[in-house]
Amino acid sequence: MNDKLLDEYAKHLTLERGVSPNTSAAYLGDVRHFLKTIGDKDALKMTQRDLEGYLWDLRTKLAAVSLARKIRALRSFYRFQAAEERIAEDPTRRLRSPRLPERLPEVLNRPEATGVVRAAE
């Protein structure tokens, strides 16, 4: 059952949502990992608490950005299931993503900045 859900989700990502191949591969990998972790349990019967338990186990193994991507993948998967009317309520609706560190922008060094200014003249 879960394999069929994953196959249909894969088609949804590429055909309906048109996500990039990299995004599709990442989301499918994340959902596949989740389905492998839950084993024989029905993915359509997972609750918010089940998902929180799964993510809680990952929090010490993954960086915040990786955990946030897994949450995005699960949200996408369960929103698709809800849109297909396979579930009555999306269990990811109230999941919270981890706080992500702010990244400072890269700046040009002096020779690079000089080159940009000269190119604009």
Buried (B, 14 or more C-beta within 10 A) or exposed (E): EBEEBBEBBBEBBBEEEEBEEEBBEBBBEBBBBBBEEBEEEEBBEBEBEBBBEBBEEBEEEBEEEBBBBBBBBBBBBBBBBBEEEEBEEBBBEEBEBBEEEEEEEEEEEEEEEEEEEEEEE
